[in-house]
Amino acid sequence: MLVLAICLVTGANLFLAGFSAGITVATAGPGFREEFEQFGELVSELLKLAAILVFGALITPTFLFGEIAWTGWVFAVLAIVVARPLALLVSFLGTRLPAKEQLAAMWFGPKGFASVVYGLLVLESGVERSDELFHLVALVIVLSILAHSSTDVIVARQFDSRPPPTPR
């Protein structure tokens, strides 16, 4: 609470201050790390839920289909099926990771909750064209959720060494 109060009064970056406060607490009392671990997991899940709820409340059919030009849709699809896989392909150069695992990683990651947070930060920033940028971020996230959530079981089955279940 002290860190929050100081940041609000001084206008300091809350994320950097929270990160620094965490390092300070862990350094000052090594036993605190274990205590904060469980608490931190719970708090982070609650905050993720809140951010996802806010993000989801902003996504409507009008938002997706009435406010994003066709070029935004092309951008979103290319970000998911070309840019992210290509970036990961480059990162795998020289590794011994099997091709099947590389392909799975190229399809599913990296992605995550940070995209939602960054999208909301952009929206609240008030910078020029922040609304348009948020629309693009949101569209990529929505398409990613749909594409990856509908293919996760199919891809996971490719890694399952057990024989498929027999129909009854």
Contact map, one row per residue, 1 for C-alpha under 8 A:
111110000000000000000000000000000000000000000000000000000000000000000000000000000000000000000000000000000000000000000000000000000000000000000000000000000000000000000000
111111000000000000000000000000000000000000000000000000000000000000000000000000000000000000000000000000000000000000000000000000000000000000000000000000000000000000000000
111111100000000011001000000000000000000000000000000000000000000000000000000000000000000000000000000000000000000000000000000000000000000000000000000000000000000000000000
111111110000010001000000000000000000000000000000000000000000000000000000000000000000000000000000000000000000000000000000000000000000000000000000000000000000000000000000
111111111000000000000000000000000000000000000000000000000000000000000000000000000000000000000000000000000000000000000000000000000000000000000000000000000000000000000000
011111111101000000000000000000000000000000000000000000000000000000000000000000000000000000000000000000000000000000000000000000000000000000000000000000000000000000000000
001111111111110010000000000000000000000000000000000000000000000000000000000000000000000000000000000000000000000000000000000000000000000000000000000000000000000000000000
000111111111000000000000000000000000000000000000000000000000000000000000000000000000000000000000000000000000000000000000000000000000000000000000000000000000000000000000
000011111110000000000000000000000000000000000000000000000000000000000000000000000000000000000000000000000000000000000000000000000000000000000000000000000000000000000000
000001111111000000000000000000000000000000000000000000000000000000000000000000000000000000000000000000000000000000000000000000000000000000000000000000000000000000000000
000000111111100000000000000000000000000000000000000000000000000000000000000000000000000000000000000000000000000000000000000000000000000000000000000000000000000000000000
000001110111110010000000000000000000000000000000000000000000000000000000000000000000000000000000000000000000000000000000000000000000000000000000000000000000000000000000
000000100011111110000000000000000000000000000000000000000000000000000000000000000000000000000000000000000000000000000000000000000000000000000000000000000000000000000000
000100100001111111000000000000000000000000000000000000000000000000000000000000000000000000000000000000000000000000000000000000000000000000000000000000000000000000000000
000000000000111111100000000000000000000000000000000000000000000000000000000000000000000000000000000000000000000000000000000000000000000000000000000000000000000000000000
000000000000111111110000000000000000000000000000000000000000000000000000000000000000000000000000000000000000000000000000000000000000000000000000000000000000000000000000
001000100001111111111000000000000000000000000000000000000000000000000000000000000000000000000000000000000000000000000000000000000000000000000000000000000000000000000000
001100000000011111111100000000000000000000000000000000000000000000000000000000000000000000000000000000000000000000000000000000000000000000000000000000000000000000000000
000000000000001111111110000000000000000000000000000000000000000000000000000000000000000000000000000000000000000000000000000000000000000000000000000000000000000000000000
000000000000000111111111000000000000000000000000000000000000000000000000000000000000000000000000000000000000000000000000000000000000000000000000000000000000000000000000
001000000000000011111111100000000000000000000000000000000000000000000000000000000000000000000000000000000000000000000000000000000000000000000000000000000000000000000000
000000000000000001111111110000000000000000000000000000000000000000000000000000000000000000000000000000000000000000000000000000000000000000000000000000000000000000000000
000000000000000000111111111000000000000000000000000000000000000000000000000000000000000000000000000000000000000000000000000000000000000000000000000000000000000000000000
000000000000000000011111111100000000000000000000000000000000000000000000000000000000000000000000000000000000000000000000000000000000000000000000000000000000000000000000
000000000000000000001111111111011000000000000000000000000000000000000000000000000000000000000000000000000000000000000000000000000000000000000000000000000000000000000000
000000000000000000000111111111111000000000000000000000000000000000000000000000000000000000000000000000000000000000000000000000000000000000000000000000000000000000000000
000000000000000000000011111111000000000000000000000000000000000000000000000000000000000000000000000000000000000000000000000000000000000000000000000000000000000000000000
000000000000000000000001111111000000000000000000000000000000000000000000000000000000000000000000000000000000000000000000000000000000000000000000000000000000000000000000
000000000000000000000000111111111000000000000000000000000000000000000000000000000000000000000000000000000000000000000000000000000000000000000000000000000000000000000000
000000000000000000000000111111111100000000000000000000000000000000000000000000000000000000000000000000000000000000000000000000000000000000000000000000000000000000000000
000000000000000000000000010011111110000000000000000000000000000000000000000000000000000000000000000000000000000000000000000000000000000000000000000000000000000000000000
000000000000000000000000110011111111000000000000000000000000000000000000000000000000000000000000000000000000000000000000000000000000000000000000000000000000000000000000
000000000000000000000000110011111111100000000000000000000000000000000000000000000000000000000000000000000000000000000000000000000000000000000000000000000000000000000000
000000000000000000000000000001111111110000000000000000000000000000000000000000000000000000000000000000000000000000000000000000000000000000000000000000000000000000000000
000000000000000000000000000000111111111000000000000000000000000000000000000000000000000000000000000000000000000000000000000000000000000000000000000000000000000000000000
000000000000000000000000000000011111111100000000000000000000000000000000000000000000000000000000000000000000000000000000000000000000000000000000000000000000000000000000
000000000000000000000000000000001111111110000000000000000000000000000000000000000000000000000000000000000000000000000000000000000000000000000000000000000000000000000000
000000000000000000000000000000000111111111000000000000000000000000000000000000000000000000000000000000000000000000000000000000000000000000000000000000000000000000000000
000000000000000000000000000000000011111111100000000000000000000000000000000000000000000000000000000000000000000000000000000000000000000000000000000000000000000000000000
000000000000000000000000000000000001111111110000000000000000000000000000000000000000000000000000000000000000000000000000000000000000000000000000000000000000000000000000
000000000000000000000000000000000000111111111000000000000000000000000000000000000000000000000000000000000000000000000000000000000000000000000000000000000000000000000000
000000000000000000000000000000000000011111111100000000000000000000000000000000000000000000000000000000000000000000000000000000000000000000000000000000000000000000000000
000000000000000000000000000000000000001111111110000000000000000000000000000000000000000000000000000000000000000000000000000000000000000000000000000000000000000000000000
000000000000000000000000000000000000000111111111000000000000000000000000000000000000000000000000000000000000000000000000000000000000000000000000000000000000000000000000
000000000000000000000000000000000000000011111111100000000000000000000000000000000000000000000000000000000000000000000000000000000000000000000000000000000000000000000000
000000000000000000000000000000000000000001111111110000000000000000000000000000000000000000000000000000000000000000000000000000000000000000000000000000000000000000000000
000000000000000000000000000000000000000000111111111000000000000000000000000000000000000000000000000000000000000000000000000000000000000000000000000000000000000000000000
000000000000000000000000000000000000000000011111111100000000000000000000000000000000000000000000000000000000000010000000000000000000000000000000000000000000000000000000
000000000000000000000000000000000000000000001111111110000000000000000000000000000000000000000000000000000000000000000000000000000000000000000000000000000000000000000000
000000000000000000000000000000000000000000000111111111000000000000000000000000000000000000000000000000000000000000000000000000000000000000000000000000000000000000000000
000000000000000000000000000000000000000000000011111111100000000000000000000000000000000000000000000000000000000000011000000000000000000000000000000000000000000000000000
000000000000000000000000000000000000000000000001111111110000000000000000000000000000000000000000000000000000000000010000000000000000000000000000000000000000000000000000
000000000000000000000000000000000000000000000000111111111000000000000000000000000000000000000000000000000000000000000000000000000000000000000000000000000000000000000000
000000000000000000000000000000000000000000000000011111111100000000000000000000000000000000000000000000000000000000000000000000000000000000000000000000000000000000000000
000000000000000000000000000000000000000000000000001111111110000000000000000000000000000000000000000000000000000000010001000000000000000000000000000000000000000000000000
000000000000000000000000000000000000000000000000000111111110000000000000000000000000000000000000000000000000000000000000000000000000000000000000000000000000000000000000
000000000000000000000000000000000000000000000000000011111111000000000000000000000000000000000000000000000000000000000000000000000000000000000000000000000000000000000000
000000000000000000000000000000000000000000000000000001111111001000000000000000000000000000000000000000000000000000000000000000000000000000000000000000000000000000000000
000000000000000000000000000000000000000000000000000000111111101100000000000000000000000000000000000000000000000000000000000000000000000001000000000000000000000000000000
000000000000000000000000000000000000000000000000000000001111111100000000000000000000000000000000000000000000000000000000000000000000000000000000000000000000000000000000
000000000000000000000000000000000000000000000000000000000011111111000000000000000000000000000000000000000000000000000000000000000000000000000000000000000000000000000000
000000000000000000000000000000000000000000000000000000000001111111100000000000000000000000000000000000000000000000000000000000000000000000000000000000000000000000000000
000000000000000000000000000000000000000000000000000000000111111111110000000000000000000000000000000000000000000000000000000000000000001000000000000000000000000000000000
000000000000000000000000000000000000000000000000000000000011111111110000000000000000000000000000000000000000000000000000000000000000001000100000000000000000000000000000
000000000000000000000000000000000000000000000000000000000000111111110000000000000000000000000000000000000000000000000000000000000000000000000000000000000000000000000000
000000000000000000000000000000000000000000000000000000000000111111111000000000000000000000000000000000000000000000000000000000000000000000000000000000000000000000000000
000000000000000000000000000000000000000000000000000000000000011111111000000000000000000000000000000000000000000000000000000000000000001000000000000000000000000000000000
000000000000000000000000000000000000000000000000000000000000001111111111100000000000000000000000000000000000000000000000000000000000001100000000000000000000000000000000
000000000000000000000000000000000000000000000000000000000000000001111111100000000000000000000000000000000000000000000000000000000000000000000000000000000000000000000000
000000000000000000000000000000000000000000000000000000000000000000011111110000000000000000000000000000000000000000000000000000000000000000000000000000000000000000000000
000000000000000000000000000000000000000000000000000000000000000000011111111000000000000000000000000000000000000000000000000000000000000000000000000000000000000000000000
000000000000000000000000000000000000000000000000000000000000000000011111111100000000000000000000000000000000000000000000000000000000000100000000000000000000000000000000
000000000000000000000000000000000000000000000000000000000000000000011111111110000000000000000000000000000000000000000000000000000000000000100000000000000000000000000000
000000000000000000000000000000000000000000000000000000000000000000000111111111000000000000000000000000000000000000000000000000000000000000000000000000000000000000000000
000000000000000000000000000000000000000000000000000000000000000000000011111111100000000000000000000000000000000000000000000000000000000100000000000000000000000000000000
000000000000000000000000000000000000000000000000000000000000000000000001111111110000000000000000000000000000000000000000000000000000000100110010000000000000000000000000
000000000000000000000000000000000000000000000000000000000000000000000000111111111100000000000000000000000000000000000000000000000000000000010010000000000000000000000000
000000000000000000000000000000000000000000000000000000000000000000000000011111111110000000000000000000000000000000000000000000000000000000000000000000000000000000000000
000000000000000000000000000000000000000000000000000000000000000000000000001111111111000000000000000000000000000000000000000000000000000000010000000000000000000000000000
000000000000000000000000000000000000000000000000000000000000000000000000000111111111100000000000000000000010000000000000000000000000000000010001000000000000000000000000
000000000000000000000000000000000000000000000000000000000000000000000000000011111111100000000000000000000010000000000000000000000000000000000000000000000000000000000000
000000000000000000000000000000000000000000000000000000000000000000000000000011111111110000000000000000000000000000000000000000000000000000000000000000000000000000000000
000000000000000000000000000000000000000000000000000000000000000000000000000001111111111000000000000000000000000000000000000000000000000000000000000000000000000000000000
000000000000000000000000000000000000000000000000000000000000000000000000000000111111111100000000000000000110110000000000000000000000000000000000000000000000000000000000
000000000000000000000000000000000000000000000000000000000000000000000000000000011111111110000000000000000110000000000000000000000000000000000000000000000000000000000000
000000000000000000000000000000000000000000000000000000000000000000000000000000000111111111000000000000000100000000000000000000000000000000000000000000000000000000000000
000000000000000000000000000000000000000000000000000000000000000000000000000000000011111111100000000000000000000000000000000000000000000000000000000000000000000000000000
000000000000000000000000000000000000000000000000000000000000000000000000000000000001111111110000000000001100000000000000000000000000000000000000000000000000000000000000
000000000000000000000000000000000000000000000000000000000000000000000000000000000000111111111000000001000100000000000000000000000000000000000000000000000000000000000000
000000000000000000000000000000000000000000000000000000000000000000000000000000000000011111111000000000000000000000000000000000000000000000000000000000000000000000000000
000000000000000000000000000000000000000000000000000000000000000000000000000000000000001111111000000000000000000000000000000000000000000000000000000000000000000000000000
000000000000000000000000000000000000000000000000000000000000000000000000000000000000000111111110100001000000000000000000000000000000000000000000000000000000000000000000
000000000000000000000000000000000000000000000000000000000000000000000000000000000000000011111110000000000000000000000000000000000000000000000000000000000000000000000000
000000000000000000000000000000000000000000000000000000000000000000000000000000000000000000011111000000000000000000000000000000000000000000000000000000000000000000000000
000000000000000000000000000000000000000000000000000000000000000000000000000000000000000000011111100000000000000000000000000000000000000000000000000000000000000000000000
000000000000000000000000000000000000000000000000000000000000000000000000000000000000000000000111110000000000000000000000000000000000000000000000000000000000000000000000
000000000000000000000000000000000000000000000000000000000000000000000000000000000000000000010011111011000000000000000000000000000000000000000000000000000000000000000000
000000000000000000000000000000000000000000000000000000000000000000000000000000000000000000000001111111000000000000000000000000000000000000000000000000000000000000000000
000000000000000000000000000000000000000000000000000000000000000000000000000000000000000000000000111111100000000000000000000000000000000000000000000000000000000000000000
000000000000000000000000000000000000000000000000000000000000000000000000000000000000000000000000011111110000000000000000000000000000000000000000000000000000000000000000
000000000000000000000000000000000000000000000000000000000000000000000000000000000000000000000000111111111000000000000000000000000000000000000000000000000000000000000000
000000000000000000000000000000000000000000000000000000000000000000000000000000000000000010010000111111111100000000000000000000000000000000000000000000000000000000000000
000000000000000000000000000000000000000000000000000000000000000000000000000000000000000000000000001111111110000000000000000000000000000000000000000000000000000000000000
000000000000000000000000000000000000000000000000000000000000000000000000000000000000000000000000000111111111000000000000000000000000000000000000000000000010000000000000
000000000000000000000000000000000000000000000000000000000000000000000000000000000000000100000000000011111111110000000000000000000000000000000000000000000000000000000000
000000000000000000000000000000000000000000000000000000000000000000000000000000000001110110000000000001111111110000000000000000000000000000000000000000000000000000000000
000000000000000000000000000000000000000000000000000000000000000000000000000000011001100000000000000000111111100000000000000000000000000000000000000100000000000000000000
000000000000000000000000000000000000000000000000000000000000000000000000000000000000000000000000000000011111111000000000000000000000000000000000000100000000000000000000
000000000000000000000000000000000000000000000000000000000000000000000000000000000001000000000000000000001111111000000000000000000000000000000000000000000000000000000000
000000000000000000000000000000000000000000000000000000000000000000000000000000000001000000000000000000001101111100000000000000000000000000000000000000000000000000000000
000000000000000000000000000000000000000000000000000000000000000000000000000000000000000000000000000000000001111111100000000000000000000000000000000000000000000000000000
000000000000000000000000000000000000000000000000000000000000000000000000000000000000000000000000000000000000011111110000000000000000000000000000000000000000000000000000
000000000000000000000000000000000000000000000001000000000000000000000000000000000000000000000000000000000000001111111000000000000000000000000000000000000000000000000000
000000000000000000000000000000000000000000000000000000000000000000000000000000000000000000000000000000000000001111111100000000000000000000000000000000000000000000000000
000000000000000000000000000000000000000000000000000000000000000000000000000000000000000000000000000000000000001111111110000000000000000010001000000000000000000000000000
000000000000000000000000000000000000000000000000001100100000000000000000000000000000000000000000000000000000000111111111000000000000000001001000000000000000000000000000
000000000000000000000000000000000000000000000000001000000000000000000000000000000000000000000000000000000000000011111111100000000000000000000000000000000000000000000000
000000000000000000000000000000000000000000000000000000000000000000000000000000000000000000000000000000000000000001111111110000000000000000000000000000000000000000000000
000000000000000000000000000000000000000000000000000000000000000000000000000000000000000000000000000000000000000000111111111000000000110011000000000000000000000000000000
000000000000000000000000000000000000000000000000000000100000000000000000000000000000000000000000000000000000000000011111111100000000010000000000000000000000000000000000
000000000000000000000000000000000000000000000000000000000000000000000000000000000000000000000000000000000000000000001111111110000000000000000000000000000000000000000000
000000000000000000000000000000000000000000000000000000000000000000000000000000000000000000000000000000000000000000000111111111100110110000000000000000000000000000000000
000000000000000000000000000000000000000000000000000000000000000000000000000000000000000000000000000000000000000000000011111111000110110000000000000000000000000000000000
000000000000000000000000000000000000000000000000000000000000000000000000000000000000000000000000000000000000000000000001111111000100000000000000000000000000000000000000
000000000000000000000000000000000000000000000000000000000000000000000000000000000000000000000000000000000000000000000000111111100100000000000000000000000000000000000000
000000000000000000000000000000000000000000000000000000000000000000000000000000000000000000000000000000000000000000000000011111110100000000000000000000000000000000000000
000000000000000000000000000000000000000000000000000000000000000000000000000000000000000000000000000000000000000000000000010011111100000000000000000000000000000000000000
000000000000000000000000000000000000000000000000000000000000000000000000000000000000000000000000000000000000000000000000000001111100000000000000000000000000000000000000
000000000000000000000000000000000000000000000000000000000000000000000000000000000000000000000000000000000000000000000000000000111111100000000000000000000000000000000000
000000000000000000000000000000000000000000000000000000000000000000000000000000000000000000000000000000000000000000000000011111111111110000000000000000000000000000000000
000000000000000000000000000000000000000000000000000000000000000000000000000000000000000000000000000000000000000000000000011000001111111000000000000000000000000000000000
000000000000000000000000000000000000000000000000000000000000000000000000000000000000000000000000000000000000000000000000000000001111111100000000000000000000000000000000
000000000000000000000000000000000000000000000000000000000000000000000000000000000000000000000000000000000000000000000010011000001111111110000000000000000000000000000000
000000000000000000000000000000000000000000000000000000000000000000000000000000000000000000000000000000000000000000000011011000000111111111000000000000000000000000000000
000000000000000000000000000000000000000000000000000000000000001100110000000000000000000000000000000000000000000000000000000000000011111111100000000000000000000000000000
000000000000000000000000000000000000000000000000000000000000000000010001001100000000000000000000000000000000000000000000000000000001111111110000000000000000000000000000
000000000000000000000000000000000000000000000000000000000000000000000000000000000000000000000000000000000000000000100010000000000000111111111000000000000000000000000000
000000000000000000000000000000000000000000000000000000000010000000000000000000000000000000000000000000000000000000010010000000000000011111111100000000000000000000000000
000000000000000000000000000000000000000000000000000000000000000100000000100100000000000000000000000000000000000000000000000000000000001111111110000000000000000000000000
000000000000000000000000000000000000000000000000000000000000000000000000000110110000000000000000000000000000000000000000000000000000000111111111000000000000000000000000
000000000000000000000000000000000000000000000000000000000000000000000000000000000000000000000000000000000000000000110000000000000000000011111111100000000000000000000000
000000000000000000000000000000000000000000000000000000000000000000000000000000000000000000000000000000000000000000000000000000000000000001111111110000000000000000000000
000000000000000000000000000000000000000000000000000000000000000000000000000110000000000000000000000000000000000000000000000000000000000000111111111000000000000000000000
000000000000000000000000000000000000000000000000000000000000000000000000000000010000000000000000000000000000000000000000000000000000000000011111111110000000000000000000
000000000000000000000000000000000000000000000000000000000000000000000000000000000000000000000000000000000000000000000000000000000000000000001111111110000000000000000000
000000000000000000000000000000000000000000000000000000000000000000000000000000000000000000000000000000000000000000000000000000000000000000000111111111000000000000000000
000000000000000000000000000000000000000000000000000000000000000000000000000000000000000000000000000000000000000000000000000000000000000000000011111111100000000000000000
000000000000000000000000000000000000000000000000000000000000000000000000000000000000000000000000000000000011000000000000000000000000000000000001111111110000000000000000
000000000000000000000000000000000000000000000000000000000000000000000000000000000000000000000000000000000000000000000000000000000000000000000001111111110000000000000000
000000000000000000000000000000000000000000000000000000000000000000000000000000000000000000000000000000000000000000000000000000000000000000000000011111111000000000000000
000000000000000000000000000000000000000000000000000000000000000000000000000000000000000000000000000000000000000000000000000000000000000000000000001111111110000000000000
000000000000000000000000000000000000000000000000000000000000000000000000000000000000000000000000000000000000000000000000000000000000000000000000000111111111000000000000
000000000000000000000000000000000000000000000000000000000000000000000000000000000000000000000000000000000000000000000000000000000000000000000000000001111111100000000000
000000000000000000000000000000000000000000000000000000000000000000000000000000000000000000000000000000000000000000000000000000000000000000000000000000111111110000000000
000000000000000000000000000000000000000000000000000000000000000000000000000000000000000000000000000000010000000000000000000000000000000000000000000000111111111000000000
000000000000000000000000000000000000000000000000000000000000000000000000000000000000000000000000000000000000000000000000000000000000000000000000000000011111111100000000
000000000000000000000000000000000000000000000000000000000000000000000000000000000000000000000000000000000000000000000000000000000000000000000000000000001111111100000000
000000000000000000000000000000000000000000000000000000000000000000000000000000000000000000000000000000000000000000000000000000000000000000000000000000000111111100000000
000000000000000000000000000000000000000000000000000000000000000000000000000000000000000000000000000000000000000000000000000000000000000000000000000000000011111110000000
000000000000000000000000000000000000000000000000000000000000000000000000000000000000000000000000000000000000000000000000000000000000000000000000000000000001111111100000
000000000000000000000000000000000000000000000000000000000000000000000000000000000000000000000000000000000000000000000000000000000000000000000000000000000000001111100000
000000000000000000000000000000000000000000000000000000000000000000000000000000000000000000000000000000000000000000000000000000000000000000000000000000000000000111110000
000000000000000000000000000000000000000000000000000000000000000000000000000000000000000000000000000000000000000000000000000000000000000000000000000000000000000111111000
000000000000000000000000000000000000000000000000000000000000000000000000000000000000000000000000000000000000000000000000000000000000000000000000000000000000000001111100
000000000000000000000000000000000000000000000000000000000000000000000000000000000000000000000000000000000000000000000000000000000000000000000000000000000000000000111110
000000000000000000000000000000000000000000000000000000000000000000000000000000000000000000000000000000000000000000000000000000000000000000000000000000000000000000011111
000000000000000000000000000000000000000000000000000000000000000000000000000000000000000000000000000000000000000000000000000000000000000000000000000000000000000000001111
000000000000000000000000000000000000000000000000000000000000000000000000000000000000000000000000000000000000000000000000000000000000000000000000000000000000000000000111
